[in-house]
Amino acid sequence: MILQRAQSACLLLWIAIASYAAGFSALSILRHRAFQTGRFDLGNMVQAVWSTAHGNPLQITGLRGDQISRLAAHFDPILAALAPLWLVWPSPDLLLVVQAIAVALGALPVFWLGRKHFHSDRAGLGFALAYLLYPATQWLTLNEFHPVALACPLLLFAIWYLDEGRLLPFAVFGLVAATTKEEIALVVAGLGIWYALAHGRRFEGAAIAAAGTALALIAIEVVIPHFNRAGSSSFFSRYGEVGGSPGGILRTAVTDPWKIVTTAATGRGLGYLAKLVLPLGLLFVLAPLLLIAATPELAINLLSATTTQTSIRFHYTAGLIPVLVAAAVLGGGRLVHRRPHLTAPLATGALVLALASNYALGAIPLWRYFPGGEQHDAYAAQVTRHDRIAARALRLIPGHAVVSATNTLGAHLSARHRLLSFPYIQDATWIAADETQPGYADRLAPLPTTVQLSWLRRNPEWRLVFERDGLLIFHRLG
């Protein structure tokens, strides 16, 4: 009977993983077909993978038109690993499907953790399903494609192996996770502190913490400045209120700690925290040491002036989800250890709470048909007449041409050596513009999109070869 229950739980787990991967792959692809993705960010990743597959590792076209390495913006060399897959399936859909499958597989280590700490396959299944229903997990999967999203399942596997004391596979998963974005190595370092304190393995934990911190510092202070002509990441400007750089933030924390507190504890920040923690039923507070690993990511998001970093609908939750979910499992396991009769109620409660929070905050479009269900992006996967016209217009542009495109069209044109962000034109021979969408590069270009399009219509060097429903395709004569 026990074996049969275990087999049933495993079968249901794999059905859930396959269903999630298939469903969110389809949703992601439909959102791309509906032009809900952009040159920034999906197109950026597509060009980096395409360039790697064609002999120029991680090369992309910057916002102002310069050819740079992707590493000038973020330390995510894991993108290069997708190049062989691109040769088999040369489509942006590849990246979207890989992301959906990877995030879905994160349910496996959650199941293992739940089974171990609750001594129950059913409890493990309940928490694995709760992970798949967790609103932040689903929004992470649908937020275009970002390499850091792969850190979510990788860190969950790393936590599982570290909890088992299997340091070699932990090191493999932790190291690969660190290649998805520069600050993820700090999460790995936090896991080392947890291992030292919670498992009593002081030397090994200290070594992990030191290695993770060193790798993050190398990525932030050596690799990115090496490839960035400005000498440092442009993203530091998001932290101008608290220092504007890692060193400046540290000085602010020492000289004016209240500034750190007031910047982080805004209404926006507290609402963000509530949406992260309430769907997990606060079980994670019973495993506080593991939460150390979430501290760097929380600080990075809460101290930023960029509002998307304090929203569960973007990829900035990738380093938080695995720690919070694993802490909820471990915290629940600690409670069950003292009160075994709570095993079934806790697992069932976690699943019910996840479903309820998904109804209120999740990414499943089905909820729009129910009163009170989440409505955000409810129609994002619907391909409209405008989208079909745009797809037809873009087929006029040769695959080898240098193109300048507005943001939503650029996501569909990024598999090429050079792609400019309109209204930057420079050496482009083709221009693709959608007048119904604001120009992403308007804030930096000398002329905004509307003015540049008016100029192009009068310029004899350019011929308007397609115009319909606000979609314009220009070709440079000669």
N, C-alpha and C positions, 0 to 999 in steps of 0.2 A: 504493500500500500504506500509506504514512504517513497519507494523508488518510482512508483507510478505518479505520485504527486510531483516529485522532482522533475520527471520527464514532461509532465503537463506544463509545469511552470516554464521550463526551458523552451518548449514548443511555443507557448504563448508569447514569451519574450522575443523569440526570433520573428514571429508573425508581426509583433508590434514594431520591431526594428525595421523590417522590410516594408511595412505599411508606411511608417514615418518617412523612410528614405524615398520611396516611390512617390508618396503624396507631396512632399516638400520639394522634390526634384521637379515634379510637374508644375507646382505653383511657381517655383523660381523661374522656370523656363517661360511660363506664360507671362509672368511679370516682365521678363526681358522682351518678349514679343510685343508686349503692350507699352514698350519704351518707358518703363519705370526704372530702368537702370541708367547709368550715366558713364560718360568718359571718365569722370571721377565719381566712383572708384572702379567699377568693374572693368571699364576699358583700359585703365591703367595696368591692371593685373594681366589682362589679356595680352597687351602689347609686351609686357615683360616676359611672359611665357613664350609668346610667338618669337620674340627676338632671341631668346635662349635657344629655342629649337632651330633657329636659322643662323646660329654661330655668333651672336652678339649677346653675351650673358646679361640678362636683367636690364637691357637698355630700354628706355622709354623716352618719349618727348615730353619735356617739362611744360608747365602752364604757359610760359612765355616763349616757347618754341625751341629751346635748346635741348640737344640730345644728352641725356644724363643717365646715370645708373639709378635703378629703383632704390638702391641702398643709400642714396643721398637723402631720401625721405624717411624710410623705415628700414630697420634691420629685419628683413624677412626673406633670407636666401632660400627658404623652403620652396619658393615659387619655381626655382630651377628644376626641382624634382618633378614638376608637372610637364616639363618639356617633352619627354618621351611619350607621354600620354597624348600630348597635342599632335604629335606626328601620326597617331592612330585616329584621333577624333579631333580635327582642327576646327573647333567651334567654341564660342564662349559658353555654350551649354555644358561643355566638359567641366569647367570650373564650378558651375552651379550644382551639377550632379555630385561631383566629388565632395563638395561642402556638405550637402544634404546627407550623403552616405556616412561621412566621417562623424558628423554630429550625432546621427542615429546610433552609431556604434558605441558612443559614450554610455549608452544604457547598459552595456555589458559589465564594465567595472562597477557601476552603481548596483547592479543585481548581485554581483559577487560580494560587495561590501555589505549589502543588506542581508544576504544569506548568512554571511559569517557572523555579523554582530547581533542579528536577531535569531540565529539558529533556525531559520525558516526560509524555505524556498518561496513560499507565498509572500512573505514580507519583502524578500528581495525583489520579487516581481512587482509588488506594489510601489516600491520606491523607484524602480527602473521606469515604470509607467509615469510616475510623478515627474521624473526628470524630463521625459518626452513631452509631458503636458505643461511643464513649467513655462510661463509666458516668455521669459527672457531667452530660453533655449530656442523657442520657435522664431522669435524675432531675429535672433542671431543668424539662424539658418536662412532667413529670407532677405537679410540686409545685403543684397547684391552678392559679391564674393570678396572676402578679405582673408588673407593667410592666417591672421590671428584667430579666426574662427576654428581653425584646425587645432589650436591650443586647447580648446575645451575638452574634446575627447582624449587628447594626448595627456593632459594633466590628470584626468580621471584615471587613466591607466597607470600613470606615475604614482598617484596616491594609493591605488590598490597595491601595487608592488612594494611600495615603501611600507605600507601597513603590514604586509606579509614579511617584511625584512629581506626581501629579494632585491639587493642593491644593484645588481647588474642590469636586469630589465628596467628598473627604475631609472638608472642613469641613461639608458637608451631613450626612453620616452621623455625624460626630463630635458635631455639635450636637444632632441628633435623639437620639442615644444618651444625651447628657447630660440629656435630659428624662425619662429612665426612672427615675432615682433620684439623690439628691444627690451621692453620692461617685463616680458614673461619670465625671464631668468630670475627676476626678483621674487616672483611667485614660487619658483623652484627653491630659491634661497629660504623663503618662509617655510616651505615644507621641511627643509633641513632643521630649522629651529623647532618645529613641531616634533620631528622625529627624535631630536635630542631630549626634549623635555617630556614628551608623552610616552616615549618608548625607552627612555633611559639610555639611549645610545649616544652619549655626549660627543665622542670623537667623530663618529661617522656623521652625525647631524651637523657638527661644526664644519666639517669638511664640505658637506653639501651646501651649507649656507655661504661659506667663503667662495666656493666655486661659482654658485649662482650670482652672487654679488659681483665677482670679478668679471664674469661674462657679460652682465648687464652694463657695467662700466666701460668695458671694451667696446661694446656695441654703440653706446651713447656717446662716449668721449673720444673714440678712435675711429671706428668704421664709418659712422655717419658723417663726421667732419671731414674725413678723407675724401669721400665722394661728393660732398656738398661744397660747392664753390664759395658759399657764404661762410663756411667754416663751422657752422653748427646747424642744428635742426631748426627749421622755420616754425615748428610747432611750439617752441619755447615761448613765443609771443602770447600764447593762450594763458600763460601764468604770470603776466606782467604785474598783477596786483599783489602777488606774493613773492616776487623776486626775479621772475623771468628766466631762470636757469636752475639746474640742480643745486649749484652752489648758493645762488641767491635765495632759493627756497629754504635751504638749510640755515642760512644766516637769519632769515625772517623767523624761522621756528625758534631760534635761540634768542634773538633780540626782541621779537614782538610776537610771541606765541598766540596772543589773543587775535591777531590778524589772521592767522591760520584757521582758528576756530570759527571766526565770524564769516570767513570766505566759504568754508565748507558747510557750515550749518545754516544754509539759507532754506527758504521754503521749497525751492526747486530741489535742492540736495536732499532734504528730509523726505520729500515725496518720492524721490528716486530710491532712497533706502527702503521706504515702506513697500514699494512695488517689488523690490528684490527679496525682502525677508519675510513678508507676511504670507506669501504663497507656500513657504516652507514650514509654517506653523511654529516658528521660533525654536524648533528643536536644536538648531545649531548652537544655541547659547549653552547647551550642555556639553559642547566640545569646544570650549573657548580657545584652546591652544592651537587648533587647526586654523582658526580665524586669523592668526598671525599672517598666514600666507596671503590673505585677501587684503591686508592693510596697504601694500604699495599701490595696487590697482584702485582701491577706494580713494586713496589720497590723490592719485593722478586725475581721477574723474571729478571728484568733489572740488578740487582747487582750480579746475579749468574754467575759463570764462566762456568756453564753447558749450552751448546748451545741449547739443547732441550727446555730449559725454555723460550727461546726467539723465539719460533716457534709456529705458530697457529695449527700445526699438532699434538700437544700433549695435555695432560690433564691439563697443567698448566694454561690454559685459563678459567678453570671452574668457578673461582670466579670473573672473569672480564666480561664474556659474559652477565650475567644478569644485571649488573650495566650499562654497555655501551648501551645495547639494551633499557633498561628502560629509561635511560637518553635521548636517541634519541627520544623515544616516547614523553616524557615530554617536551623536547626541541621543537619538532615539534608542540605539543599542545600549547605551549606558543606563538609560531609564528602565529598559526591559530587563537588564541584568539584575536590578534590584526588585523589579515587579514583573515577573515573567508573564503574568496573566494579561499584561497590556500589549503583548506582541501583536495579536490580530487587530485590536482597536487602533493602535498607532499606525500600522501599515495601511489599514483601510482609511483612517482619517487623513493620512498623507495623500492618498490617491484622490479622495473626495475633495480635499482642499485644493489640490492641484487642478482638478477639473473645474471647480468653482472659480478659481482665479483665472483659469484659461478663458472661461466664459466672459469674465469682466475685462481681461487685459490681453488675451492671447491673439494669435495671428491667423486663426482658422476663419476663412471667409464665411463659413456656414452660420456663425453667430449673428450675422446681420439680420437674419430672418426671425430672431427672437428678441423680445423686448428686454432692454438692458444689456444686450450682448455687445461685445467690442465692435465698433464701427470703423476704426481707423484702418485705412487702406483696404476696406472691404471689397472694393471694386478694382483694385490695382491689377488683378490678373485678367481683367476683361479686355480683349483685343478689340479696339474700336475701328470704325471706318477710317479715321485719321491715321491710326497705326498701320493699317493695310496699305494706305497710300504712301506712307513714309517708307515702308519696306520695299515697295515697288520703285520708288524714286531712288533709293540707295543702290539698287541693282544697276543703275546707269554708271556708277563709278568703278573704274578698273581697280583690281586688287593691288596693283603695284604703285598706284598714283599717290602723290603727296596730297593730303586732304586737310582742309580746315573745316571743322564741324562744330556745331553747337553741342551742348553736353549730352542730351538724350540721344541724339543721332550718333555721336562719337562712340558710344558703347558698342555700336554695331559696325564700326569701321576701324577698330583698333588693331586688327590683325595685319599690321603693315609696319614698314620700317619707320615711317614718319607720319605723325598725325598731330596737327595743330588745333588749338582750341580757339574757335571763332569768338571774337572778331580779329584775332591774330591771323594774318594771311601769309606774309613772308614768301616762301618759295612754293606755296601750294598751287597746284594746277586745277584742283577741283574744290568747290565749296558746297557744303551741305548745311542748310540753316532751317530751323523751325521757328517761324515768327510767333508761334503760340507759346513758346517756352522761353523764359529769361535766359540770357547768356551767362554762363558760369564765369567766364573770364572778363566780363564787363568791368568788374571792380579794379582790374589791373591794366586793361588795354587803354590806349590813348583815345580811342573812339568807341562808344557803345555799339551794341549789335544793330539797333535801329538805324543809327547814322551810317554805319558801315554798309548796310544793305542798300540804303538809298544811294550811296555813292557807287556801289557796284552796278546798280541798274543803269546808271548814266555813263559808266566807264566803257569805252569801246574795246578795251582789252579783254573784257569778260562777256561771255554770252550766257544768257539765261536759257537753259535747256529744259528745265522742268519748273512749273509753278502750279500748285494746286493745294487748296485747303491750308494755306499758310506755309507750305513746304517748298523750299527753293533749292534748286541745284544749279550752280554756275560752273562753267568750264572756261579756263583761260585760253584765249586764242593764240595760236602760234606756239 
